[in-house]
Amino acid sequence: MRVLKLRRSDLKRCAELEQVLFPGDDPWSWAAFAAELDQGHFYVGAYVDEHLIGYAGLAVVGRAPHAEAEVHSIGVDPAHQGSGVGKALLRALLARADEQRATTFLEVRTDNEAAIGMYRKHGFEIVGLRKRYYQPSGADAHTMRRPASPAESADTVTAEGAS
């Protein structure tokens, strides 16, 4: 499996996966994904050979030390769930957020224990509850937050990469 920048040609596959993964919660369309890319948001895909098996997106606003990032979406083909694909996608998003020293936020269904556990392992904590966040199902969501990476580690990475 490889994690690469999401290809525009894979947006139809993203929309197909959304239909499978989020049937009761207004799954994203091809046009929604295209709008995300058009707005310059950071999207990656997980590929086996040339086949897209997962996707993830992140928006970053502001600049360090006040930058904030928001995970917009993570989806993994059910046939590949539990094999580390989601973790690899999340790590790619967090690396991007860390480059900007951004505090990262996300929403996750309160009943999605696997995702909540993965997010906690990556430094997220629950900071709020959004009642009836997902529509039309009316499912609640936790808001989770991960602090920005410390300036010294981001400087070290930048300095090492520049030499």
Long-range contacts (C-beta under 8 A, 24 or more apart in sequence): 1-46, 1-47, 1-48, 1-53, 1-84, 1-85, 1-88, 2-46, 2-47, 3-44, 3-45, 3-46, 3-47, 3-88, 3-89, 3-92, 4-44, 4-45, 4-47, 5-43, 5-44, 5-45, 6-37, 6-43, 6-44, 6-45, 6-55, 6-57, 7-45, 8-34, 8-37, 10-45, 10-52, 10-55, 11-37, 13-52, 14-45, 14-52, 14-55, 14-75, 17-52, 17-54, 17-55, 17-75, 17-76, 17-77, 18-75, 20-77, 20-78, 21-75, 21-76, 21-78, 22-75, 24-134, 24-136, 24-137, 24-139, 25-134, 25-135, 25-136, 25-137, 25-139, 26-134, 26-135, 26-136, 28-73, 36-72, 41-72, 42-93, 42-96, 44-89, 44-92, 44-93, 46-76, 46-80, 46-85, 46-88, 46-89, 48-80, 53-77, 53-79, 53-80, 53-85, 54-80, 54-85, 54-86, 54-89, 55-89, 56-89, 56-90, 56-92, 56-93, 57-93, 58-93, 58-96, 58-97, 58-104, 60-96, 60-97, 60-100, 60-102, 62-102, 63-100, 64-100, 64-101, 64-102, 64-148, 64-151, 64-154, 65-101, 65-148, 65-151, 67-97, 67-100, 67-101, 67-102, 67-103, 67-148, 68-102, 68-103, 68-104, 68-105, 69-93, 69-96, 69-97, 69-100, 69-102, 69-103, 69-104, 69-105, 70-104, 70-105, 70-106, 71-104, 71-105, 71-106, 74-115, 81-114, 82-114, 86-115, 86-118, 87-118, 87-122, 90-118, 90-119, 90-122, 91-122, 94-122, 94-146, 97-146, 97-148, 97-149, 98-148, 98-149, 98-153, 98-154, 98-157, 99-154, 99-157, 101-148, 101-149, 101-151, 101-154, 102-148, 103-145, 103-146, 103-147, 103-148, 104-145, 104-146, 104-148, 105-143, 105-144, 105-145, 105-146, 106-143, 106-144, 107-133, 107-141, 107-142, 107-143, 107-144, 108-141, 108-142, 108-144, 109-134, 109-139, 109-140, 109-141, 109-142, 110-139, 110-140, 110-141, 110-142, 111-139, 116-142, 116-144, 119-144, 119-146, 122-146, 123-147
